[in-house]
Amino acid sequence: MSDGRRRGFFGPGWGAFHDQQKSYYLDCIDQEIENYSCKVVLTNSRSKNLRQYGGEASQKVQFLTQNKDALVQEMAVQNVSLRPHAVHQYLLQRFSRETSAYAAE
């Protein structure tokens, strides 16, 4: 298929949709960072379980902050659904993959 035919398929509104899609993913990631940031204070808890939960939240904040642009690009390429739950699940899976790969080293 030639580039001309491919361009015709996506139409003139494709760029705007792609920008909206990326903006949506960025907003979702920012919301995730905000949600996990609130839980980081639990690292100071007397409860071992809450400290562990707060530590994991801290790791997630760091991961999402450091990889925000790459995650947005990945989600756009994979065309992750524009639903909060779908984005949340994708981010959890990526975090799990990243931490399991790091632990295997």
C-alpha positions as CSV (number, residue, x, y, z in Angstrom):
1,M,0.0,0.0,0.0
2,S,1.4,3.4,-1.0
3,D,1.8,6.2,1.5
4,G,-0.8,8.2,-0.3
5,R,-3.4,5.5,0.2
6,R,-2.4,5.0,3.8
7,R,-2.7,8.8,4.5
8,G,-6.2,8.7,2.9
9,F,-7.3,5.9,5.2
10,F,-6.5,7.8,8.4
11,G,-7.9,11.0,7.1
12,P,-7.2,14.6,8.1
13,G,-8.5,14.2,11.7
14,W,-6.0,11.4,12.6
15,G,-3.4,13.7,13.9
16,A,-5.8,15.5,16.2
17,F,-7.1,12.2,17.5
18,H,-3.5,11.0,18.1
19,D,-2.8,14.2,20.1
20,Q,-5.9,13.7,22.1
21,Q,-5.0,10.1,22.8
22,K,-1.6,11.1,24.0
23,S,-3.0,13.9,26.1
24,Y,-5.5,11.4,27.7
25,Y,-2.7,9.0,28.5
26,L,-0.6,11.8,30.1
27,D,-3.6,12.8,32.2
28,C,-4.1,9.3,33.4
29,I,-0.4,8.9,34.3
30,D,-0.5,12.2,36.2
31,Q,-3.6,11.0,38.1
32,E,-1.8,7.7,38.9
33,I,1.2,9.6,40.2
34,E,-1.0,11.8,42.3
35,N,-2.9,8.8,43.8
36,Y,0.3,6.9,44.6
37,S,2.0,10.0,46.0
38,C,-0.7,10.2,48.7
39,K,0.2,6.7,49.9
40,V,4.0,7.3,50.2
41,V,3.5,8.7,53.7
42,L,2.6,5.1,54.8
43,T,6.3,4.3,54.7
44,N,6.4,5.9,58.2
45,S,3.7,3.8,59.6
46,R,4.2,1.5,62.6
47,S,2.6,-1.3,60.6
48,K,4.9,-3.5,58.6
49,N,2.3,-4.1,55.9
50,L,1.5,-0.4,55.5
51,R,5.2,0.5,55.3
52,Q,5.6,-2.1,52.5
53,Y,2.5,-0.7,50.8
54,G,3.9,2.9,51.0
55,G,7.3,1.7,49.7
56,E,5.6,0.1,46.7
57,A,3.7,3.3,46.1
58,S,6.9,5.2,46.2
59,Q,8.4,2.8,43.6
60,K,5.4,3.3,41.4
61,V,5.6,7.1,41.6
62,Q,9.3,6.9,40.6
63,F,8.7,4.5,37.8
64,L,5.8,6.5,36.3
65,T,7.6,9.8,36.7
66,Q,10.8,8.6,35.0
67,N,9.1,6.7,32.2
68,K,6.1,8.9,31.5
69,D,6.9,9.8,27.9
70,A,7.9,6.3,27.0
71,L,4.7,4.9,28.5
72,V,2.6,7.3,26.5
73,Q,4.4,6.3,23.3
74,E,3.9,2.6,24.1
75,M,0.2,3.0,24.9
76,A,-0.3,5.0,21.7
77,V,1.4,2.3,19.6
78,Q,-0.5,-0.4,21.3
79,N,-3.7,1.6,21.0
80,V,-4.7,1.1,24.7
81,S,-8.4,1.8,25.2
82,L,-9.2,5.3,26.3
83,R,-10.8,4.1,29.5
84,P,-9.2,4.8,33.0
85,H,-9.3,1.1,33.9
86,A,-7.6,0.0,30.8
87,V,-4.8,2.5,31.2
88,H,-4.5,1.6,34.9
89,Q,-4.2,-2.1,34.1
90,Y,-1.6,-1.3,31.4
91,L,0.5,0.7,33.8
92,L,0.3,-1.9,36.5
93,Q,1.4,-4.6,34.1
94,R,4.4,-2.5,32.9
95,F,5.4,-1.8,36.4
96,S,5.2,-5.5,37.3
97,R,7.3,-6.4,34.2
98,E,9.9,-3.7,35.0
99,T,10.2,-4.8,38.6
100,S,10.4,-8.5,37.8
101,A,13.0,-7.8,35.2
102,Y,15.0,-5.8,37.7
103,A,14.7,-8.5,40.4
104,A,15.9,-11.1,37.9
105,E,19.2,-9.3,37.4
